[in-house]
Every structure is written in structure tokens, then in C-alpha cells.
Amino acid sequence: MNRRTLIAAGLALPFSFSCSEAAETPPPVARTQGLAAGLMAQAETAGAALPKLQAMIVARDGQRLFEQVFRGPSLETPVNVKSASKSVIAALGGIAIGQGLFSSVDQPISAFLSDSFPSDPDPRLSQVTIGHLLSMQAGLGSTSGADYGAWVSSRNWVRHALARPFEADPGGRMVYSTGTSHLTSACLTRASGRSTLALTREWLGDPLEIEVPTWPADPQGIYFGGNDMRLSPLALLKFGELYRNDGVHDGRRILPEGWVQQSWRGRGTSRWSGNPYGYGWWIRRSGRHEVFFAWGYGGQMVFVVPDLRLTVVMTSDPTPTATRDGHVDALHALLDQSLIPAAEQGAAA
């Protein structure tokens, strides 16, 4: 175990909490401090044995108690977070509502994108709302998986996504589609008259004091709304902590009040994993704990476990593999079998 791990795992940080915090929804969770050293040693060994895992940060009560680069770039270096970008786009959607650029999650996207609708649109397009985009419940056919290449090769990504045949009614079952998230970026651009890059830098980059490098845009200049953002592991930690702290950073409200709670309420459900999906965040349980996570292809993960005051970032080599290699499952197992138990047990007195 390295020096940072030894210091972090044995550290018991002071904290205080209000009566309302102490009376959280049962089952009650012991408010342990720090992380159990033996389990963190187990986590470090398990992480080092995963050939695609590049870096891991574990924070409790906002304090970084474990940080390790196993391979790859430093914790300060921006990396491609793949579809974890969707969680960032959803945060921008919440801020846009808070600022009045969007009237609400129920505002139809026709207010911003009607000029990009097909010439003879399906009537259901007029029913698609901002909230449907954020929860992947627009109902439009997917532009991910086998349909991704044709979409990103098209001359107009927005028109292509809007022209997809409906697979479900708006507000119905979840249809995972990066094009749906890209439509959110287009709505943000139309509503504000500014690029999604500029909004991300002003609304998240500046207040969180994180670097937001440029990332790809579509042929019309609309920044990719759901893939290929680059953020460092430390930036991802701040983003996760923003949600853990109900949208507040250093005493300043960044996300509208109640937005995190809305984002963490399951709406659609993945037909692949069975996990619910809120506004840009996935939801599952680990034992008695609710886990909310941002997820990017290849293992770009931000896990938040609110009742343990735990935020975990894992970044991985996103190089495509020919078949499902089990890496993402291994990351979930690392959280479930080592990190959550380490927080449950806490540091030795």
C-alpha cells in the first residue's frame, strides 16, 4: 500500500451533522469516518490487477482519502469521458431551467428545433420535451450502437436524430441514444445563442475551478451533446461532489434547488442492465445503499453513494474491444466489494 493510501485509509476526519441529517430515511447507516485500511489495501490490489483501469479517486465527506494512477495520464490531465458527457449535459439543462432559458422540463423541444423537423414530421415530435431528452424517453429511434456511424457521418446531426422513426411514445420506455443527448446541446445553443462549450465553461468550469477543454462539434458547430468531452479525474470528482452536495459548491448554489433530487429519480429503465435512469444519471443499489453514477464507454465512472458521503471516480482506457470484456462489471464489483465496505467500516480508531 502506498503512502497516500496509508495516510488516507487511517484518517478519521471530524465532521458535524444536523438532526435532520441524522434522521435520514431508514435503514440507518452508521456514520463512520475515513476508510477501513485493510479493505482499501484490497481495493488497491484489485484496481492494479485491472489492465484497463487508469486512475481511481475515493473521497469521503469531500476529502480525497485515496488517489492512485495505475497507468495512463495524471489525475490533472483531461481524458475522454465518453458518455459520462451526458451527465454534464443534463446538469447544463438544469441550470438552463434555473436561469429561465428553458421554462421547465415540460417545455417542448419544438420551441427551439422546429425548423430542423422533417418536412412531414411524425405528430409525436411536437410532444417531445426537454425532460424527455434528459431521461432518454424521447421515443425516437436510437443513434447509438449499430446506428451511431451513420448518424455521425450525416451532414446534419440534429436533423438526422429528429428524423429517426419513433420506437416508443414520448415519455414512454427508455431508448438509449446519444443523438437524444445531442438534441439537448442543440436546444441549449438555440435558447442561449451561445455554444455548449461556452456554457459549460461559464456554468460549471468557472465555479468549480476545473478545466473544460474544447471537444468535437457537429457540422453545424453544435458541440457534441453526449460523447467525447474531456475532463480530468479531479474535475470529475468535483462534478460528483457537486451532486452529492445537492448542487452546492463552496457555499454557492450551482444547480437549481431540487435538481439533484429530480435527476436521481428513475424514469426510464435500461433494457440491457435493468438499471433505472434519471436525468443523465444511472441508479442502482449496492446492498442497502443507493448508488447514483455517471457512466462513459469503457469504464469512465463517477459513483456517488449519498448515505455514506462517498464519491468515487474511475477512469479507464476506452480502447474498443471486440467483445464485452467484463471491465465495467469489475469496476462495479470493486465498488461493491471493497470501497463501500471500507466506508461502512470506516477507519480504525
ZIJO-V633390 format. One record per backbone hydrogen bond with DSSP energy under -0.5 kcal/mol. CO is the residue of the C=O (numbers start at 0). NH is the residue of the N-H. Records with the same first field share a line. If there is no record, write none. Layout:
BEGIN
CO = NH, NH
END
This chain:
BEGIN
1 = 5
2 = 6
3 = 7
4 = 8
5 = 9
7 = 10
8 = 34
10 = 12
17 = 21
18 = 22
20 = 23
29 = 31
32 = 346
35 = 39
36 = 40
37 = 41
38 = 42
39 = 43
40 = 44
41 = 45
42 = 46
43 = 47
44 = 48
46 = 49
48 = 50
49 = 52
51 = 316
53 = 69, 70
54 = 314
55 = 67
56 = 312
57 = 64, 65
58 = 310
59 = 62
62 = 59, 64
65 = 57
67 = 55, 69
73 = 76
74 = 233
78 = 80, 230
80 = 83
81 = 84, 228
82 = 85
83 = 86, 87
84 = 88
85 = 89
86 = 90
87 = 91
88 = 92
89 = 93
90 = 94
91 = 95
92 = 96
93 = 97
94 = 98
95 = 100, 101
96 = 99
103 = 106
104 = 130
106 = 129
107 = 110
108 = 111, 112
109 = 113
112 = 115
113 = 116
117 = 120
121 = 124
122 = 125
123 = 126, 127
124 = 127
127 = 108
128 = 132
129 = 133
130 = 134
131 = 136, 137
132 = 135
133 = 279
135 = 174
136 = 170
138 = 166, 167
143 = 146
144 = 147
146 = 150
147 = 151
148 = 152
150 = 153
155 = 159
156 = 160
157 = 161
158 = 162
160 = 163
164 = 140
168 = 171
176 = 179, 180
177 = 181
178 = 182
179 = 183
180 = 184
181 = 185
182 = 186
183 = 187
184 = 188
185 = 189
186 = 190
187 = 191
188 = 192
194 = 198
195 = 199
196 = 200
197 = 201
198 = 202
199 = 203, 204
200 = 205
203 = 207
204 = 208, 209
205 = 208
215 = 223
217 = 220
220 = 222
221 = 217
223 = 225
228 = 80, 230
229 = 212
230 = 78
231 = 235
232 = 236
233 = 237
234 = 238
235 = 239
236 = 240
237 = 241
238 = 242
239 = 243
240 = 244
241 = 246, 247
242 = 245
244 = 247
246 = 253, 254
248 = 251
251 = 248, 253
255 = 258
257 = 261
258 = 262
259 = 263
261 = 264
262 = 278
263 = 265
267 = 276
269 = 273
274 = 269
275 = 282
276 = 266, 267
277 = 279
280 = 277
281 = 292
282 = 275
283 = 290
285 = 288
288 = 285
290 = 283
291 = 303
292 = 281
293 = 301
295 = 298, 299
298 = 300
299 = 295
300 = 313
301 = 293
302 = 311
303 = 291, 305
304 = 307, 309
305 = 308
308 = 60
309 = 304
310 = 58
311 = 302
312 = 56
313 = 300
314 = 53, 54
315 = 317
325 = 329
326 = 330
327 = 331
328 = 332
329 = 333
330 = 334
331 = 335
332 = 336
333 = 337, 338
334 = 339
337 = 341
338 = 342
339 = 343
340 = 344
341 = 35, 345
END
